[in-house]
Amino acid sequence: MPARATPHAQSDAAPSSATGTSTLDLALRMVEYLALQSRPVQLAQIATAFSASKATVYRHLVTLQRHGFVRQDPDTGRYEAGVKLMVLGEALRARFDVLSAAREDLMRLRDQTGQAVTLCALIDAELVVLELVQGRTLIEFATRPGTRLDFHASAHGKVWLAFGPATLRDTVLAGPLKAWTASTISESAALRTEIAAVATRGWSTAPDEVITGVNTLAAPVFDHRGDLVGSIAIVGATQFIPPVPDDAQVVEVVGAAGRISKSLGWRP
């Protein structure tokens, strides 16, 4: 099957645009072109697709290959997209797809429970709130997207310790555990026991552990590889989310997490 020519190809002699030089523009379009091909292509074919000289295209390919964005088949000399694109794509997928996939269920969970709903993800080894949907109670929470949470003192955090990377769990258990309130788990042995319980039942709570009178009920979100990529939770006063949550609340939160996971390709 012949490789498809891009409709955006143009001469490498094109003038610079307002957003960058023609050299950078050509290199980026070459990466996109190679990523869309079904098989490796020859240097001459790439040059033809962009109405560029072989020498110009070759210089770009050498640079892109050095950075892993392009690879050359050692037997045929043909070029294709490099593994770096897959690595970056997976990193972005893990970080952002969970938010777009979760939006509908965040609103549905808020409507079903009446409580505020939060979505968290691991970013640069920190647990970060990606989204907050305020509940239908009189209480409004100040937690905003970008807020960092402690792993040991939050329901989201304990989900990540139970289902996330073992290295994360080991690091948290070995470090200091700040006591935000008298109810915060600040002993590593007690935290280890709690993590095991969360892993067994599939959800986590944190009653009074950061703010007295507030509880959170969280569950894990997995991707197509079965890796933890997010956690979803309802947040509210302990009068609405008791330390031992109602079965109906557990069903709603775990169910929402399961639907989001399935939309990301997860299969139990």
C-alpha positions, 0 to 999 in steps of 0.5 A: 500500500503506498503511503498517503501524501499529506494535504499540508505539504509545502515547499521548504522555501516557504517564508517564516510564519508568525508562530515559528520558522519554516524549518521548525514548521517543516520538521513538525509536519514531517513528524505528523506525516510519518505518524500517519503512515501505515509503514516506513517510507523512503526519503524520496517519498517524504521529500516529494510529499513536502516538495522539499529537497532530499538534503533538507529532509535528510537534515531534519530526519537526522535531528528527529532521529537523534531525539527519538521522534523518528527511526530508520529501518537499518535494513531498508533505510526507510523512515517511520515515527519513533518510539518517543511519540508513543511514550509522550502520547501515553504520558498525555493520555494518562494525565488528561484523558481521565478528565475528559472521560470523567466529566459526565460521570462527575456531574451524574455523581453529584446529582445522585448524591448531592455531594461535592465531587472531586477527581485526582491524578498523580502529576510529577509524583504529587497527588493533584486535584484535577476537577471539583464539582460543588455539591447541592448542600449549603457547604461549599469547599475551597479545594480547587483544581491544582490543589495538592493532597497528602497521600496518607491523610486523604481518601484519594491518597489512600486509593493511590497507595493501595492501587498505585505504584509500589514505589509510591507506597514505599516512599510515603510509608518511609517518610514523615506522616503529618498529623492534620487532626487527631484523627489523621493516620500518622503511624506507618504501621496503622497506615499500612493496615489501612492501605491493605483494607482499601485494596481489599474493599476497593474504596477509601474514606478519610473521616476527620483526617484533614478537617474535622467534620468532613469526610471523603469517599473515593474509588480508583479509576483504571486505564486500558492497561489496568494501571491506576490513572485517577481517583474519583470521590464525593466530599461532604460533612460527616453528617452526610458521608458518615465514617462508615458510608452508606451502601448506596453511596459506595455503590454510586462512587464505585460505579462512577469509577467503573464507568470512567475506567471502562471508557478508558478501555479498562476491562475487569 
